[in-house]
């Protein structure tokens, strides 16, 4: 579970995405805005599923993700999942096996919000309010 691998301290937003995912690309600017707005309140980490569809060498796929993120001006760190999808789903307790999806964890590691699919402006506002208390 995430609580076992995440030290307590600050809320964490885990955003699952991939370069080949059109809804992800459309949503990424909203996630970037949320991350910037919450910089004092929470950390944001991207989890790229690019290796799930792209059979290229891991180093090349990582470079592709890095270049894509830079072109979009994404300010957060991203990790590239090299394990099989089933291991990721089990390790993170994901009941939704599609992207995009966003999991918001409280400082104690508990799931506060799980968006299955692209977040619209209303969801972005709810997450902001949830993490800022406003």
Residue pairs with C-beta under 8 A, 6 or more apart in sequence:
1 92
1 93
1 109
2 14
2 92
2 93
2 103
2 105
2 109
2 111
3 108
3 109
3 110
6 12
6 105
6 109
8 107
8 108
8 109
9 107
10 41
10 42
10 43
10 107
11 41
11 42
11 43
11 104
11 105
11 106
11 107
11 112
11 131
12 42
12 43
12 44
12 45
12 104
12 105
13 31
13 34
13 35
13 38
13 42
13 43
13 44
13 45
13 102
13 103
13 104
13 105
13 127
14 45
14 47
14 92
14 102
14 103
14 104
14 105
15 31
15 44
15 45
15 46
15 47
15 76
15 100
15 101
15 102
16 46
16 47
16 49
16 94
16 99
16 100
16 101
16 102
16 103
17 24
17 27
17 28
17 31
17 46
17 47
17 48
17 49
17 99
17 100
18 24
18 48
18 49
18 50
18 52
18 53
18 99
19 25
19 48
19 50
19 64
19 65
19 68
20 50
20 53
20 54
21 49
21 99
21 100
23 99
23 100
23 117
23 118
24 99
24 100
24 118
25 72
26 118
27 100
27 118
27 119
28 72
28 74
29 72
30 119
30 120
30 121
30 124
31 44
31 102
31 119
32 72
32 73
32 74
32 75
32 76
33 124
34 44
34 119
34 124
34 127
34 128
35 44
35 75
35 76
36 75
37 128
38 44
38 127
38 128
38 131
38 132
41 131
41 132
42 104
42 131
44 76
45 76
45 77
45 78
45 79
46 69
46 74
46 76
46 77
46 78
46 79
47 78
47 79
47 81
47 88
48 65
48 78
48 79
48 80
48 81
49 81
49 85
49 88
49 99
50 61
50 64
50 65
50 80
51 58
51 61
51 80
51 81
51 82
52 81
52 85
54 61
54 64
56 64
58 80
58 82
61 80
62 80
65 78
65 80
66 78
69 78
81 88
83 91
85 97
88 94
89 97
92 103
94 101
94 103
96 114
96 116
98 116
98 117
100 115
100 117
100 118
100 119
101 114
101 115
101 116
101 117
102 113
102 114
102 115
102 119
102 127
103 111
103 113
103 114
103 115
104 111
104 112
104 113
104 114
104 127
104 130
104 131
105 111
105 112
106 112
112 130
112 131
113 126
113 127
113 130
115 123
115 127
119 127
128 134
